[in-house]
Amino acid sequence: MADTPQAHLNDPIQPGATPADEARVFHDIVRRITQKHGRLPDGVEGVDFRFGEDSTGAPAVWVLFKGPDDLKPSKDKIAAMLSFAKEVTSEISLSGSERWPYVEFAAD
């Protein structure tokens, strides 16, 4: 049977995976969640990941939600962005990654 990229989407991240491997898995997570909802939340134009260690020295990933600057977002917009962020970080936590996910919202 031919090996397809879809076959690996639900595989847990293996110990020793490189940040590039993890980034692919994390981008796939965002893509699946976006497809489930039909699009990214209003105010989010893209998602990137930054890898490193948090203040305790533990492996971490910062999930960067990027979009235009909005100094007065509506409560609905904030709720949608936070809900999406929670869903992404939850899926990252379940992916097998040893990294703790943090969320940042950044204006372009």
C-alpha positions as CSV (number, residue, x, y, z in Angstrom):
1,M,0.0,0.0,0.0
2,A,1.3,3.5,-0.9
3,D,2.4,5.6,2.0
4,T,0.4,8.9,2.0
5,P,1.0,12.1,4.0
6,Q,-2.5,11.6,5.5
7,A,-1.3,8.4,7.2
8,H,1.1,10.4,9.4
9,L,-1.2,13.2,10.5
10,N,-2.5,11.4,13.6
11,D,0.9,9.8,14.5
12,P,2.3,11.0,17.8
13,I,5.5,13.1,17.6
14,Q,8.4,10.8,18.2
15,P,11.0,11.5,20.9
16,G,14.0,13.3,19.3
17,A,11.9,14.9,16.6
18,T,13.4,18.0,15.1
19,P,11.6,21.4,15.4
20,A,10.9,21.2,11.6
21,D,9.2,17.8,12.1
22,E,7.2,19.2,15.0
23,A,6.3,22.4,13.0
24,R,4.9,20.2,10.3
25,V,2.7,18.4,12.8
26,F,1.6,21.6,14.4
27,H,0.8,23.2,11.1
28,D,-1.3,20.1,10.2
29,I,-3.2,20.5,13.5
30,V,-4.0,24.2,12.6
31,R,-5.0,23.1,9.1
32,R,-7.4,20.4,10.5
33,I,-9.0,22.8,13.0
34,T,-9.3,25.5,10.4
35,Q,-11.0,23.1,8.0
36,K,-13.4,22.0,10.8
37,H,-14.4,25.6,11.4
38,G,-14.3,26.6,7.7
39,R,-11.7,29.3,8.2
40,L,-9.4,31.0,10.7
41,P,-11.1,33.3,13.2
42,D,-11.6,36.9,12.3
43,G,-8.5,38.8,13.0
44,V,-6.1,35.8,12.4
45,E,-4.4,35.8,9.1
46,G,-1.7,33.2,9.8
47,V,-0.2,31.0,12.5
48,D,3.6,30.5,13.1
49,F,5.5,28.6,15.7
50,R,8.6,29.6,17.7
51,F,10.6,26.9,19.5
52,G,12.8,27.2,22.6
53,E,12.8,26.8,26.3
54,D,10.4,28.6,28.7
55,S,11.5,30.4,31.9
56,T,11.9,27.1,33.7
57,G,14.1,25.6,31.0
58,A,11.4,23.2,29.8
59,P,10.9,22.7,26.1
60,A,8.2,25.0,24.8
61,V,6.5,26.2,21.6
62,W,5.0,29.6,21.2
63,V,2.0,29.6,18.9
64,L,1.9,33.0,17.1
65,F,-1.5,34.1,15.8
66,K,-0.8,36.9,13.4
67,G,-3.1,39.5,12.1
68,P,-3.8,43.2,11.6
69,D,-3.6,45.5,14.7
70,D,-7.0,45.9,16.3
71,L,-7.0,48.2,19.3
72,K,-10.7,47.6,20.1
73,P,-11.6,44.0,19.2
74,S,-15.2,43.0,20.0
75,K,-15.9,40.5,22.8
76,D,-17.1,38.0,20.2
77,K,-13.8,38.4,18.2
78,I,-11.8,37.9,21.4
79,A,-13.9,34.9,22.4
80,A,-13.5,33.3,18.9
81,M,-9.7,33.9,18.9
82,L,-9.3,32.5,22.4
83,S,-11.4,29.4,21.6
84,F,-9.4,28.7,18.5
85,A,-6.2,29.2,20.5
86,K,-7.4,26.8,23.2
87,E,-8.3,24.2,20.6
88,V,-4.9,24.4,18.9
89,T,-2.9,24.3,22.2
90,S,-5.0,21.3,23.4
91,E,-4.3,19.4,20.2
92,I,-0.6,20.2,20.5
93,S,-0.6,18.9,24.0
94,L,-2.2,15.7,22.8
95,S,0.3,15.3,19.9
96,G,3.0,13.6,21.9
97,S,5.2,16.7,21.8
98,E,7.3,17.3,24.9
99,R,6.9,21.1,24.4
100,W,4.5,23.2,26.5
101,P,2.4,25.4,24.2
102,Y,2.1,29.1,24.8
103,V,0.0,31.5,22.8
104,E,0.8,34.9,21.5
105,F,-1.3,37.3,19.4
106,A,0.9,39.5,17.2
107,A,0.0,42.4,14.8
108,D,1.6,42.3,11.4
